[in-house]
Amino acid sequence: MTTAAAGSPRTYQVRTYGCQMNVHDSERISGLLEQAGYVRAAEADDTPDVVVFNTCAVRENADNRLYGNLGHLRPVKNRHPGMQIAVGGCLAQKDRGDIVRKAPWVDVVFGTHNIGSLPVLLERARHNAAAEVEILESLDVFPSTLPTRRESTYAGWVSISVGCNNTCTFCIVPSLRGKEKDRRPGDILNEVRALVDEGVLEVTLLGQNVNSYGVEFGDRYAFGKLLRACGDIDGLERVRFTSPHPKDFTDDVIAAMAETPNVCHSLHMPLQSGSDDVLRAMRRSYRSERYLGIIEKVRAAMPDAAITTDIIVGFPGETDADFERTLDVVREARFSSAFTFQYSKRPGTPAATMDGQLPKQVVQERYERLIACVEEITWAENRKLVGETVEVLVAIGEGRKDERTGRMSGRARDGRLVHFATGAAGANGQHGDAGSLAGRIRPGDIVHTTVTYAAPHHLNADGEPLSHRRTRAGDAAEAGRSPRTPGVLLGLPTIGAPAAAPAPASGCAAQ
């Protein structure tokens, strides 16, 4: 395909790297472009008119990955005059004009604080035939006021804050996302209601430090109140949140999780290290005893809670004893899953210049030992669920082998991944009569099924589902609709034919 012919809408593609915040930002980028008249390129289209890279700067290889992908696009762009390339996100906020100097075929560079400027910058770059670089030092408008094209019919991200007031020595995010900015509770709840009105069953409340929510308007109990308020929204079946910081974790949040029926009993709480000395060097303002104390309280209130975490191996100065303490905490915490990382030096962070940078082979050996320890525990914890009935929200893209195995996949209420059999085709998809459900279950529907097998990272349920509930989210998935939440944007340039003017109203409104 060549670039858009005159009069036809220009196509776009967004390529996303990094965290859930970036995934949600990409939904906003898509919403902005579609409001401006662009249409999403087909999956098989390798030459869209606009390619947007939404980048991450957390890992050391982020730069290499971006510039490698930009290099691959250079000859494609040369063959397709009019094609535009835009780079946004954390790496753009960090590298700024260096991106255009290293890759002069890039048309637009925008940062984390001015996503809403993208359509204007693309139009300006086209008009001027020159690269546009715009980086703001602080948030222009709260990004949730921007139009959003949601990727899922059944689950939605809702930002409650952006930015971070912490100063972890390994993390570059605060310098790229800025200080914490909190949305008002009413705005958040209105967005949640709008998603539920479109059939969404599950929302995840997002923030760089989600449970410090309220710091900007002086209410340290605001996050627990917000969870309880979500419990009052009819039709909202699941509420999750990520990621909390142990230093801000209060007992009222645990009570809200336990007492609000639609708040899932799952908690992702980064540990980073089990060594108090390493935590001190990381400038993490809690210690292992405090961390384990939170887990003990969570499990006392919710014995079925699934707790996941992040762990960094090989932080500068980490000794064998420090690492052994991390293994001890992992064994005591009994995580259901852990995201494990080898320490990655990021220029501009205090940790990058610390003494005691560890050799790669030492870090690798510790990393492999940590993986083995975590998987031993997660497998043992998952085996406890064999024979149990779980409620599964059916999802798209969770099971890579689903087509070959004849299964479908989704998440249990506690966040565990479940691959389940659907049985042979039948006439009635409402309830689990034998042989009734194959071909009737859609993404966004709810099934109850019995776990028959456990692996370290997933559960299998190979018997006939016990029940199947069709949902509005499943209806939307079947019809190919995705939820969209509008924003209020003035004066954005549009692409393609203008929208038809509305028919004149009668009476005074027509004057």
N, C-alpha and C positions, 0 to 999 in steps of 0.2 A: 504494500500500500504506500502511496506517496502522501505528502502533506495535503491538508484539506483543500479541495477545489474551491474556487470563488463561490461564495454564497452558502457553502455547506459548513456545518459546525466544526470547529477544531476539536480534536480528540486529546485526551490526557491520560497519563499513567502516573501513579504515585508508588514509589518504592520506599519501604519503611524499614529502618534498622532500629533496634534498641528496645526500650521498655514500653510498658502499657501506656504511659503518658504520650509517647511518640505515636503509638497505634491510634490513640484517640485524636491526637493532633492531625494525623493523616486523614481521619474522617472529616475533620474540619476543613482541611485543604481541599478534599473532594467536594464538600458542600459549597465552599467558596467558588471553585471553578465551575461547578454546575450552575450556580446562581448567575455567574457571569456568562453563561451560554456554551461552555465546553461540554462535551459528552465523554463518558469514560470509554477508553479504547477497548476493543475486544481482546480477550485473553491471548489469542493467536497473533495479534497485531504487534509486530516488533518495531514499527516506525510510527508511534503516535506523534502528534504535532507538538505536544509538551510532555516532557519527562521531569518529574519532581522527585528529588532524593530528599527524604526526611531522615536526617542523620543522627547518629549517636556518637558521643565523645568519651564514653566511659572506658572502653577497652583500648589497649595499645594499638591493636591492628585496625582500628576504625578508620584512620587516615589512609592506610594502604588499601583498604577495601573500597573506600569512596573513589580514590584516584584511579584505582584499577578499573572500576566500573565506568568512570568518566572516560578513561582511555578507550574502552571498548566501544563507547558511543560515538567517539570522534569521527571515525569513517562513516558511520551510519548517518550522522548529521551532514557530513560533506556530500553525501549522495542525495540528501533530501533538503533542499533549500527551504527555509521557513521553519524548520524544526527548532524548538527551543528547549534548553536544559536549565532547570532551576535547582539550586541547592539550599536547603533550609535545615533547621534543627540545631542541635547543640554543637556539632562540628562547625557549622556555618557561623554560629555565634562566636566560636573560638577563633577560627582561622580568618574570617572576614574577607578582606580583599585578597589575601594570599591565595584563595581558591581560584580567582580569575587569573592571577599571575601564573599559577601552576597549570591551570587548564583554561586557556583564553577562549575556548569555544563554549564556555558556560555563559549563559545569558543573564541569569538573575541569581543573586545571593541574598537571602533574607534570614533573619535570626529567630530566636525563640519568642521575642516580645512583639513581633509585628507580622504574624501569620496573615492577618487580615489585609495586608498590603500586597499580597502576591498577585492578584489579577491586575492591579494598577502597574506593578513593576514589569510584568510580562508585556503589557500593552506598550509601556514606555520604551522597553528594550526593543520591541518590534519597530516602533515608530522611529526611534533614534538610531537603530542599527548599531547599538553599543550596549555593553554590559551594564546592568544596574545592580549596585551593591547598597543595601540599606540594612543597617544593624542599629537597633535601639538599645539603650542601656537600661531601660525599665519598661514595664508592661504598658502597652498602648491602650488596649481595652482587654477586659477579662475574656479569655478565648472562648468561654462558653456562650458569649453573646453572638458568636459567629455561626452561620448556617452550617449544619453538619449532615453529611451523608453516612448513615450508620451502616456498618458492614454486616450486622446480625439482626435477624428478625426477633430473636428471643432474649438476647443479652446486650446490655448497653453500658458503656463507661460514662460516668458523671464526675467531672472535676469539681471538687469542693475547695481546693486551694491550689496555687502554683507557687513555685519557689521554695526555699528552705533557709531557715535561720541557723542551722547547725554548721559546724566548721570541721567536719571529719577530715583528717589530713590526707586521706587517699582519694577524696572525692572532688571532682571538678564541677559537679552539677550546680552548687550554689552560685558560683561565679558566672554560670551560663544561663541559669533560670532566674536568678535574682532572689531577693528577700521574699519571705512568705507573704502572699496576698490571699485573703480569705473571701469567699463569696458569702453573701447574706443567706441565712437558712431558707428564707422564703423563695429565693431564686433557685436554689438547689432543688427544693421539693417541687417547685413548678416544673422543672426539667424532668424530674423523675415521673411526675404525673403525666407529662406529655408523652414520655416513652411508653408508660403503661397503657395510655389511651390508644397507642398504635399496636398494642399486643405484646410488648416486651414483658417478660416474666422475671428477669433477673437484672439487677444493676450492681455495678461495682463502683464504690465511691473511691475516687482517686486523689492522691496528694503525694508530693515528695515525702512529706512527713504527716500522714493523714490524721493521726490522732493528736497533733498539736493544733488542730483546727479550733479556731476561736481566739487564738493568741492576739490577732490583730484588733479584735473588738472586745478583748478583756474578759472572756468567759472560758475558763479552763475546763468546764463541764460541757461545752458546746457539742463536742463530738458524740458523747453518750446521748445527749438530748436529740441529736440529729438521727441517730440509729433508732431511737424510740419513735420519732416522728415518721420515719419510713415505715414502721410497723402499722401505722394508721392508714396507709394507702391501699385501698381496695384493688385487688388484682395483682399486686406486687408479691411474688411468691418467694423470691430469694434476694437477700442483700448481702453483699460482700464488701470488703474494703482492703486497700493496699496502698502503701506499706506503712505500718506504724513503727514508731521508735520506742524502744523499751523505756527511755527516760520519761516519756510522756504518757505511759500506760497507767491509767487510774482504775481504781476498783469500780467506779460507776460505769465504765465502759464494759467491764466483765459482766456486771449486773444487767446492763442493757442487752448484751449479746445473749445472755441466758434467758432473759425474761421476754424478749421480743420474738414472737414465733417465726417471722420471716427472715430474721438475721441468721445466716448459716453458722454452724458451729465449726468454722474453719478460721484459722489465724495464721497469716504469714508475718513473722516477726524476725527481722534480720538479727543474727547473733554476731557475725563477722569473725569473732575469735572467742575461744573459751579462756584465754589467758588474760588476767587482769592487767599484767604489764603491757601486753600488746594493745588491749582496749585503751589503756591510758595513752599509749603512743599514737593510736588512731584518733584520739580525742573523742572517744565514745563515752558519754557521761553516765555509764552504768557499769557494774561489774557482774561477774558470772553469777554470784549469789543472788543479786537482784533479778537477773534474767530468769534463773530457774525458779525464783519465788513467784514471778508472774505466771509461769507455766503451771506451777502447782495450784495457784488460785483458779486459773482457767479450767483446769481439769477437775477441781473440786466442784465448780459450778456447772461444768459441762463435761461429764466423763467421756462422752463420745467425740470430743473436739479433736480435729486433725490439725496438727501444728507443723508448719513448714518454715524454712529459714533460708538465709544466705550466709555463706561462710567464705572467707578469704584465706588462702594458704600462702605462706611465704612473705608476709609483710616484713619490711626491713627490721632487722634485729630479732626476728622470731627465732627462739632457740628450740632445741629438741624438747626441752621441758615445757615450753610454751605450747608447742604443737600437741604434746601428750595431754595437756590440760584441755585443749580443744576436743580431742577424742573423748576425754572423760565427760565433758559436758554433753556431747552428742549422745553418748550412751545413756546418760541420765535423762536427757530431754525426750528421747524416743520420738524423733521427728518422723512424720509420715512421708516427707520428701525434703530434699535440700538442694538448693542451687549453689554449686561449689565453683570457686574461681581461683585461679592462680593470680597472685598479686601482679598488677599491671601498672607500670610506672607511667604517670600522666604528667607531662610538663605543665608547670603552673600550680601544682599541688605541693604542699610541704613535704609529703612523703617521698616525692621524687628526688629530693636532695638529702634525705636522711642517710646517716651512716648505716652500715650493716645490710646493704642490698645483697640478697642471697643468690648463690649460683643456680642456674636453671635446673641442673640435675638434682639439687637438694629439694627445690620446690616441686619438681615433678614427682619425686619419690614420695614426698608427704601427700601430695595431691592424690596419688593412686591409693595410698593407705586410707585417706579420708573417704574416698569413693567406696572402697571395700567396706569400711565401717558403716557408712550411711546405708548402703544397700543391704547389708546384713540386717540392720534394724528395720528398714522400711519393708523388707520382705516378711520379717517376723510379724510386724504390725498388720500388714495386709492379710497374712494367713489367718489372723484372728477373725476376719470377716467372712471367711468361707462358710456358707450355710446361712448367712444373714440376708435379709431382704433390703435392697437399697432402692431409693427413688432416683431416677436418672432423667436429667434434662437432655434430650437428644440434640447432638451438635453436628456441625459440618467440620470436616478436616481434622478431627481428633484421632481417627484411626487410619493409619496409612495402609493397613492390610485389609480393611473392611470389605472391599470389593472382592478380593480373593477368598476371604474366609466366610463371606455371607453374613457377617455381623454388621451392626451399627454401633456407634460410640457416643458417649456423652459423659457428663460429670455428675457424680453423686452430690448430695447436699453438702458433704464435708469436703468437696473439691477433688476427690479421687477420680481418676479416669477409669471408666467402665466400658468394656467392649461386650456387647450382649447379642445373643442370637435372636432372630425375629420369627423363626418357625416358618412353616409352609404357608402358601397363600390361602386365603379364605374370604368369606363374604363379609364378616363383621369385624371392623377394626376397633370397636369401642372397648371391648373387654376381652380378657385373655382366654377365650375358648381355644382349645388345641388347634393348631393349624390355621389360625384366623388372622395373623398380624403381618405376615410378609407382604411388602408392598403398600401397607397402610400407614406405617409409622413414618412421620416426617420430622426433619429438624425443627426443634421448638416444641414438639410433643413431650409428654411426660409418660415414662413407663416405670413400673415396679418390677423388679426381677431379683432372682436369688443368685448370689455369688457362688460359683462352682470352682474357681481356681484363682490363685493369687501369684503375682510376680512382683518384683521390687518396685516397679513403676506403674502397675495397672492391675485391675481386676477383670476377670472374665466371668460372664454369666451365660452358660451355654444351654440352659433349659428354656422352655417357652416362657416369655414374660407373663407375670401374674396379672398385670393389668396394663391398659394403654388408655391415656386420656388425650384426645385431640384438643388442640389449643388454637387461639387466634394467631399466635406466633407461627404455629405449624401451617395454618391457612395461608399466612403471608409468605412463608417460605415456598409453599407449593405454587403460589401465584407469581413468585419471583419479585415480590415487593420487599423493600427495605425501609425501615423507619427513617424519617428525615425530621430534624428539628430546625425551624427557621431562625435566622438571626435578624438583626436590624442594621442594615448597612446602607449608606447613602452615597450616591455618586460613583459607584463602581462601573468601570467600562464593561460592556457586554460584547460577546462575540456572536456573529451570525445574525439571522433575521430578528428584528425586534418583535416582542410579544404583541399580539393583537390587542387593540384598545378595548376596554370593557364597553358593553352596550350602555348607552346613556340611560340613567334612571329617570323615573317620572317625577313630577312635582318639583319641589325646591332644589333637590339634589342635582337636578339636571341643569340648573342655571349657571 
